[in-house]
Amino acid sequence: MNPDPLAEFRRLVSHRARHFPKQWEASKKLIEGATLHSTLARLHRTLLGKDLPASVKEPLLRIFERETASRVQDLDGECLKSLTGLPPAKALRALSVFFELVPTPGSQWPTTKLTSEDIERLVRNMENPFDLIRCGDVASLLDIGAGDLSFAEEVVGLYGPDLRQQNRELIVHCLDRLDPRSQLGGPLHARPDRLRRLQQTPGLSFAFFGNQDMFELERLDEQDSLAPRYTIASCWAPATPTFAYEPTRLSRSLIDQELIRTRGAFRQTRFEREQALEVAHGERLLLFPPWKFEIVGPLALLSLLARRGAVCVVGSVDDQVFWELLAQLLDESRYRPQEEPFTTVTVPKIFGDFYDALVGLSIGESIDLSSLATLRRQYPPSRDGFAVAFRYIRIRRGATFPDSPASSTARKFSSMNEEVPPWMLTLVPA
């Protein structure tokens, strides 16, 4: 649960170098004689602002603060290798990719030119953050966990006509892990008739990627199938238990105990020709896709959304996922206790100083999170090596925004009287 910081840093640096081949190739220019000095200075400035373990940050700063290095050979190669696992030239290139000093290769997809300050100013004045599709400079949306595509269809129906009148393109790309050929997943599958309508809508650049792990997007990026960044990245009803437990604070053994306690004993099995997860829930045996109980945690979801969207909207968040998400968004570590699951008993104690303010929100009410507590300044790198922070976070109670698109899951909450009202988060990455 708490890996060696140096070993974890080496793993993350290596992961980024392997999975971003275009940036890796472009990084060659950063270590040439004419640009090496500038690269070292940029690495030094970048490191100063990063929250890294001292065992990583301090030796890197010592390496890159040397003003006289005109060749890679002038650097401390042994130290670079111990920190990255790579020889000096490759180490510099990998670090440049890791710290995002390499320009993003060109893409066929437009991206917003608005700054995060511009985005925050606009969103603060919007009841419905999806209106940024209409008033922003680029009308683009990435929907993660798109399910039956009902949300995508509502987005196109609400904003498409206005954009067509303005001769502006609407870009809607959707991801879902369910395999369209699977018999598991029931109503969450993309409906063929809806998919066909979206694909044939004039003025719309639409794409749906089924059987697609949201955390394994390298192939789609290499094919330029996805934009490097969308105006809005959304995720409706983030999966439970996938995002209901954070692995950086809960051990796998404890998570498994909680899963058995709350959901029942489970095992991998087969359903006809498919792999499946069988869960003994009371007297019933339930079947799910085999990855249903894979635990990723909210930190990875936040990192993915922040990299992909100028604004991130997480809708219809159930109570368990919400508190786990919230813990990652707050600065003080006391909100992230080790080996202590969030339950109806522990949550009021852990978030006691503002728990009442949040649960007291009526349906439709919202609050700026920074008015309750200090937002987290530095996040640990996620599984893909990115670390992010948010400059603005708004929390709203309820399943949907007024007069806004929503998923079919969100629409169902209005008739589910016994369910705890869900949450919505609007986040602007720094």
C-alpha positions as CSV (number, residue, x, y, z in Angstrom):
1,M,0.0,0.0,0.0
2,N,2.9,2.3,0.7
3,P,5.6,1.4,-1.9
4,D,9.2,2.5,-1.6
5,P,9.1,6.1,-3.0
6,L,12.2,5.7,-5.1
7,A,11.0,2.5,-6.7
8,E,7.6,4.0,-7.3
9,F,9.1,7.0,-9.0
10,R,11.2,4.8,-11.3
11,R,8.1,2.8,-12.2
12,L,6.1,5.9,-13.0
13,V,8.9,7.5,-15.1
14,S,9.3,4.2,-17.0
15,H,5.6,3.9,-17.6
16,R,5.2,7.3,-19.1
17,A,8.2,6.8,-21.4
18,R,6.9,3.5,-22.7
19,H,3.3,4.6,-23.2
20,F,3.9,7.9,-24.9
21,P,6.1,7.0,-27.8
22,K,5.4,10.2,-29.7
23,Q,6.6,12.4,-26.8
24,W,9.5,10.0,-26.3
25,E,10.7,10.4,-29.9
26,A,10.3,14.2,-29.7
27,S,12.3,14.3,-26.4
28,K,15.5,13.6,-28.4
29,K,15.7,17.3,-29.3
30,L,15.6,18.4,-25.7
31,I,19.0,16.8,-24.9
32,E,20.9,18.1,-27.9
33,G,23.8,20.6,-27.3
34,A,21.8,23.7,-28.3
35,T,18.9,22.9,-26.0
36,L,20.4,20.9,-23.1
37,H,21.0,23.9,-20.9
38,S,17.4,25.1,-21.4
39,T,16.1,21.7,-20.7
40,L,18.0,21.4,-17.4
41,A,16.8,24.8,-16.3
42,R,13.2,23.9,-17.1
43,L,13.5,20.6,-15.2
44,H,14.9,22.5,-12.2
45,R,12.1,25.1,-12.3
46,T,9.5,22.3,-12.6
47,L,10.9,20.3,-9.8
48,L,10.8,23.3,-7.4
49,G,7.0,23.3,-7.7
50,K,6.5,19.6,-7.4
51,D,5.5,17.7,-4.2
52,L,7.8,14.7,-4.5
53,P,9.4,12.6,-1.8
54,A,12.6,14.1,-0.5
55,S,14.6,11.1,-1.6
56,V,13.6,11.9,-5.2
57,K,13.3,15.6,-5.3
58,E,16.6,16.6,-3.5
59,P,19.0,14.6,-5.6
60,L,17.2,15.7,-8.8
61,L,17.5,19.3,-7.8
62,R,21.2,18.9,-7.2
63,I,21.7,17.4,-10.6
64,F,19.7,20.1,-12.5
65,E,20.9,23.2,-10.7
66,R,24.4,22.9,-12.3
67,E,24.8,25.8,-14.7
68,T,27.9,24.5,-16.4
69,A,26.6,21.3,-17.9
70,S,26.9,21.5,-21.6
71,R,26.8,17.8,-22.3
72,V,24.8,15.0,-20.8
73,Q,28.1,13.4,-19.8
74,D,28.7,16.4,-17.4
75,L,25.8,15.2,-15.3
76,D,25.9,12.7,-12.4
77,G,25.0,9.6,-14.4
78,E,25.1,7.3,-11.5
79,C,22.6,9.4,-9.6
80,L,20.3,9.7,-12.6
81,K,20.4,5.9,-13.1
82,S,19.6,5.3,-9.4
83,L,16.6,7.6,-9.7
84,T,15.2,6.5,-13.0
85,G,16.8,3.1,-13.7
86,L,18.0,4.5,-17.1
87,P,21.4,5.6,-18.5
88,P,21.9,9.5,-18.5
89,A,20.6,10.4,-21.9
90,K,17.5,8.2,-21.7
91,A,17.0,9.3,-18.1
92,L,16.8,13.0,-19.2
93,R,14.4,12.2,-22.0
94,A,12.2,10.1,-19.7
95,L,12.1,12.9,-17.1
96,S,11.2,15.4,-19.8
97,V,8.3,13.3,-20.8
98,F,7.3,12.6,-17.2
99,F,7.3,16.3,-16.3
100,E,5.5,17.2,-19.5
101,L,8.2,19.3,-21.0
102,V,7.7,17.7,-24.4
103,P,5.2,19.5,-26.7
104,T,2.0,17.4,-27.3
105,P,2.1,16.1,-31.0
106,G,-0.4,17.7,-33.3
107,S,-3.9,16.3,-33.4
108,Q,-6.8,16.5,-35.8
109,W,-9.0,17.6,-32.9
110,P,-9.3,21.3,-31.8
111,T,-8.7,22.1,-28.1
112,T,-9.8,25.1,-26.2
113,K,-7.6,28.1,-25.9
114,L,-9.3,29.3,-22.8
115,T,-7.1,29.4,-19.7
116,S,-8.1,27.7,-16.4
117,E,-8.8,31.2,-15.1
118,D,-11.1,31.9,-18.0
119,I,-12.8,28.5,-17.5
120,E,-13.3,29.1,-13.8
121,R,-14.8,32.5,-14.3
122,L,-17.3,31.1,-16.8
123,V,-18.3,28.1,-14.8
124,R,-18.7,30.1,-11.6
125,N,-21.5,32.0,-13.3
126,M,-23.3,28.9,-14.7
127,E,-26.0,26.9,-13.1
128,N,-25.3,24.2,-15.6
129,P,-21.6,23.7,-16.4
130,F,-22.5,21.8,-19.7
131,D,-23.5,25.2,-21.1
132,L,-19.8,25.7,-21.7
133,I,-20.3,23.5,-24.8
134,R,-22.4,26.3,-26.2
135,C,-20.4,29.4,-25.1
136,G,-16.8,28.0,-25.1
137,D,-14.5,28.4,-28.1
138,V,-14.5,24.6,-28.8
139,A,-17.6,22.4,-28.3
140,S,-16.1,19.1,-27.3
141,L,-17.0,16.5,-24.7
142,L,-15.5,13.2,-23.6
143,D,-18.0,11.0,-21.7
144,I,-16.2,8.3,-19.7
145,G,-18.3,5.3,-18.8
146,A,-20.9,6.2,-21.4
147,G,-23.2,3.2,-20.8
148,D,-26.4,3.3,-22.9
149,L,-25.4,6.6,-24.6
150,S,-28.5,8.4,-23.2
151,F,-26.3,11.3,-21.9
152,A,-24.6,11.7,-25.2
153,E,-27.9,11.7,-27.0
154,E,-29.2,14.4,-24.6
155,V,-26.1,16.5,-25.1
156,V,-26.5,16.4,-28.9
157,G,-30.2,17.1,-28.7
158,L,-29.7,20.1,-26.4
159,Y,-26.7,21.8,-28.0
160,G,-26.5,20.4,-31.5
161,P,-29.2,22.6,-33.2
162,D,-27.7,25.9,-31.9
163,L,-24.2,24.9,-32.9
164,R,-25.4,23.8,-36.4
165,Q,-27.0,27.3,-36.9
166,Q,-23.6,28.8,-36.0
167,N,-21.9,26.4,-38.4
168,R,-19.9,25.1,-35.5
169,E,-18.9,21.4,-35.0
170,L,-19.9,19.5,-31.9
171,I,-17.5,16.8,-30.9
172,V,-18.8,14.0,-28.6
173,H,-16.5,11.0,-27.9
174,C,-17.6,8.2,-25.6
175,L,-15.8,5.4,-23.8
176,D,-17.3,2.3,-22.0
177,R,-15.6,-0.8,-20.7
178,L,-18.6,-3.1,-21.5
179,D,-17.9,-5.2,-24.5
180,P,-20.9,-4.7,-26.9
181,R,-20.8,-8.4,-27.6
182,S,-21.2,-9.4,-23.9
183,Q,-24.4,-10.7,-22.5
184,L,-23.5,-9.2,-19.1
185,G,-24.2,-5.6,-18.2
186,G,-27.9,-5.6,-19.2
187,P,-29.4,-2.1,-19.7
188,L,-26.0,-0.4,-19.5
189,H,-25.1,-1.5,-23.0
190,A,-25.2,1.1,-25.8
191,R,-28.4,0.7,-27.7
192,P,-27.8,0.1,-31.5
193,D,-30.6,2.4,-32.6
194,R,-29.2,5.3,-30.4
195,L,-25.7,4.6,-31.6
196,R,-26.8,4.7,-35.2
197,R,-28.7,8.0,-34.8
198,L,-25.7,9.6,-33.2
199,Q,-23.4,8.4,-35.9
200,Q,-25.7,9.9,-38.6
201,T,-26.4,13.3,-36.9
202,P,-25.3,16.2,-39.2
203,G,-22.7,18.6,-37.7
204,L,-21.6,16.0,-35.1
205,S,-18.3,14.3,-34.8
206,F,-19.3,11.3,-32.8
207,A,-17.3,8.3,-31.7
208,F,-18.0,5.4,-29.4
209,F,-15.3,3.1,-28.1
210,G,-16.8,0.0,-26.4
211,N,-14.8,-2.7,-24.7
212,Q,-12.4,0.1,-23.7
213,D,-10.6,0.5,-20.4
214,M,-10.6,4.2,-19.6
215,F,-7.1,3.9,-18.1
216,E,-5.7,2.3,-21.2
217,L,-6.1,4.9,-23.8
218,E,-2.6,4.9,-25.4
219,R,-3.7,3.0,-28.5
220,L,-6.5,5.5,-29.2
221,D,-4.1,8.4,-28.6
222,E,-1.6,7.0,-31.0
223,Q,-4.3,6.6,-33.6
224,D,-5.4,10.2,-33.0
225,S,-8.9,8.8,-32.2
226,L,-9.2,11.0,-29.1
227,A,-8.5,14.7,-28.6
228,P,-5.6,15.4,-26.2
229,R,-8.0,17.5,-24.2
230,Y,-11.8,18.2,-24.3
231,T,-13.6,21.3,-23.1
232,I,-15.6,19.0,-20.8
233,A,-14.8,15.5,-19.5
234,S,-17.7,13.8,-17.7
235,C,-18.3,10.7,-15.8
236,W,-21.8,9.7,-14.7
237,A,-22.4,7.4,-11.7
238,P,-18.8,6.4,-11.3
239,A,-18.7,2.7,-10.7
240,T,-19.1,1.1,-7.3
241,P,-16.9,-0.5,-5.9
242,T,-14.3,0.5,-8.5
243,F,-14.0,4.0,-7.2
244,A,-15.4,3.5,-3.7
245,Y,-12.1,2.5,-2.1
246,E,-8.8,4.3,-2.4
247,P,-5.8,1.9,-2.6
248,T,-3.3,4.5,-1.3
249,R,-5.1,4.5,2.1
250,L,-6.8,1.0,2.2
251,S,-5.0,-2.3,1.8
252,R,-6.2,-4.9,-0.7
253,S,-7.0,-7.3,2.2
254,L,-9.1,-4.8,4.0
255,I,-10.9,-3.9,0.8
256,D,-11.7,-7.5,0.1
257,Q,-13.1,-7.9,3.7
258,E,-15.3,-4.9,3.1
259,L,-16.5,-6.2,-0.2
260,I,-17.5,-9.6,1.3
261,R,-19.1,-7.9,4.3
262,T,-21.2,-5.4,2.2
263,R,-21.8,-7.3,-1.0
264,G,-21.2,-11.0,-0.3
265,A,-18.7,-13.6,-1.2
266,F,-17.4,-13.5,-4.8
267,R,-15.5,-15.5,-7.2
268,Q,-14.5,-15.6,-10.9
269,T,-16.5,-18.0,-13.0
270,R,-17.9,-18.4,-16.5
271,F,-21.2,-17.5,-18.0
272,E,-21.6,-19.5,-21.2
273,R,-18.5,-18.5,-23.1
274,E,-17.7,-15.4,-21.1
275,Q,-15.6,-14.7,-18.0
276,A,-17.8,-13.4,-15.2
277,L,-17.8,-12.4,-11.6
278,E,-20.3,-14.3,-9.4
279,V,-21.4,-12.6,-6.2
280,A,-23.4,-14.4,-3.5
281,H,-25.8,-11.5,-2.4
282,G,-28.0,-12.9,0.3
283,E,-29.8,-15.9,-1.2
284,R,-29.2,-14.8,-4.8
285,L,-26.2,-15.4,-7.1
286,L,-25.5,-12.4,-9.2
287,L,-23.4,-12.2,-12.3
288,F,-21.3,-9.2,-13.4
289,P,-18.5,-8.5,-15.9
290,P,-15.3,-10.1,-14.6
291,W,-13.7,-6.7,-13.7
292,K,-16.7,-5.5,-11.6
293,F,-14.7,-5.7,-8.3
294,E,-11.4,-4.3,-9.7
295,I,-10.5,-1.4,-7.4
296,V,-8.9,1.6,-9.0
297,G,-9.9,4.4,-6.5
298,P,-10.9,8.0,-7.0
299,L,-7.4,9.4,-7.3
300,A,-6.9,7.7,-10.7
301,L,-10.3,8.9,-11.9
302,L,-9.6,12.5,-10.8
303,S,-6.2,12.4,-12.6
304,L,-7.8,11.0,-15.8
305,L,-10.6,13.6,-15.8
306,A,-8.2,16.5,-15.1
307,R,-5.9,15.5,-18.0
308,R,-8.7,15.1,-20.4
309,G,-11.1,18.0,-19.6
310,A,-10.8,21.8,-19.1
311,V,-13.8,21.2,-16.9
312,C,-14.6,18.0,-15.2
313,V,-18.2,17.0,-14.2
314,V,-18.8,13.9,-12.1
315,G,-22.6,13.3,-11.8
316,S,-24.9,11.0,-9.8
317,V,-22.1,10.1,-7.4
318,D,-23.3,7.7,-4.7
319,D,-22.6,8.3,-1.1
320,Q,-19.7,5.9,-0.7
321,V,-17.8,7.1,-3.8
322,F,-18.6,10.7,-2.9
323,W,-16.8,10.7,0.5
324,E,-13.8,8.8,-0.9
325,L,-13.6,11.4,-3.7
326,L,-14.0,14.2,-1.3
327,A,-11.1,12.9,0.9
328,Q,-8.8,13.2,-2.0
329,L,-9.8,16.8,-2.8
330,L,-9.0,18.2,0.6
331,D,-5.6,19.3,1.8
332,E,-5.4,17.9,5.3
333,S,-4.3,14.3,5.5
334,R,-6.7,13.7,8.4
335,Y,-9.4,13.2,5.9
336,R,-7.5,10.3,4.4
337,P,-7.0,8.0,7.4
338,Q,-5.1,4.8,6.8
339,E,-7.0,1.5,7.0
340,E,-10.3,3.1,8.0
341,P,-13.2,2.5,5.7
342,F,-15.7,5.2,5.2
343,T,-19.0,4.1,6.7
344,T,-22.1,5.8,8.0
345,V,-20.4,5.7,11.4
346,T,-16.9,6.9,10.5
347,V,-17.8,9.6,7.9
348,P,-19.4,12.0,10.3
349,K,-16.4,11.8,12.6
350,I,-13.8,12.1,9.9
351,F,-15.5,15.0,8.1
352,G,-17.1,16.4,11.3
353,D,-16.1,20.0,10.8
354,F,-18.2,20.4,7.7
355,Y,-20.1,17.1,7.4
356,D,-23.4,18.8,8.5
357,A,-23.0,21.6,6.0
358,L,-22.8,19.1,3.1
359,V,-25.5,16.6,4.2
360,G,-27.7,19.6,5.0
361,L,-27.8,20.7,1.4
362,S,-31.2,20.5,-0.2
363,I,-31.7,18.9,-3.6
364,G,-30.5,21.5,-6.1
365,E,-28.3,23.5,-3.6
366,S,-24.6,23.8,-4.2
367,I,-21.5,25.0,-2.4
368,D,-18.0,26.1,-3.2
369,L,-15.8,23.5,-1.5
370,S,-13.1,26.0,-0.8
371,S,-15.6,27.8,1.5
372,L,-15.6,24.8,3.8
373,A,-11.9,23.6,3.7
374,T,-8.6,24.2,2.0
375,L,-8.4,22.5,-1.4
376,R,-5.6,20.0,-1.9
377,R,-2.5,21.7,-3.3
378,Q,-0.4,18.7,-4.5
379,Y,-1.6,15.3,-5.5
380,P,0.6,12.2,-5.6
381,P,1.2,10.9,-9.1
382,S,-1.5,8.5,-10.2
383,R,-1.0,5.1,-11.8
384,D,-0.1,6.8,-15.2
385,G,2.4,9.2,-13.6
386,F,0.3,12.4,-13.7
387,A,-0.2,14.6,-10.7
388,V,-3.0,17.2,-10.8
389,A,-4.7,19.8,-8.7
390,F,-8.0,21.7,-9.0
391,R,-8.5,25.4,-8.6
392,Y,-12.2,25.3,-8.2
393,I,-14.6,22.6,-7.0
394,R,-18.4,23.0,-6.6
395,I,-20.5,20.4,-4.9
396,R,-24.2,20.1,-5.7
397,R,-26.8,17.8,-4.1
398,G,-29.0,15.9,-6.5
399,A,-28.8,13.6,-9.5
400,T,-29.1,16.2,-12.3
401,F,-28.6,19.9,-13.1
402,P,-31.7,21.9,-14.1
403,D,-32.4,22.0,-17.9
404,S,-29.3,20.0,-18.5
405,P,-28.3,16.7,-20.1
406,A,-28.0,13.7,-17.8
407,S,-27.6,9.9,-18.0
408,S,-30.5,7.5,-17.8
409,T,-29.0,6.4,-14.4
410,A,-29.3,10.0,-13.1
411,R,-32.9,10.3,-14.4
412,K,-33.9,7.2,-12.4
413,F,-33.0,8.7,-9.0
414,S,-36.1,10.9,-8.9
415,S,-38.3,7.8,-8.4
416,M,-35.9,6.0,-6.0
417,N,-37.3,7.3,-2.7
418,E,-35.2,4.9,-0.5
419,E,-31.9,5.9,-2.1
420,V,-29.6,8.5,-0.5
421,P,-29.6,11.6,-2.8
422,P,-26.5,11.5,-5.0
423,W,-23.9,14.2,-5.5
424,M,-22.5,16.2,-8.4
425,L,-19.1,17.7,-8.6
426,T,-17.9,20.4,-11.0
427,L,-14.1,20.7,-11.0
428,V,-11.7,23.1,-12.9
429,P,-8.1,21.7,-13.0
430,A,-5.3,24.1,-12.2
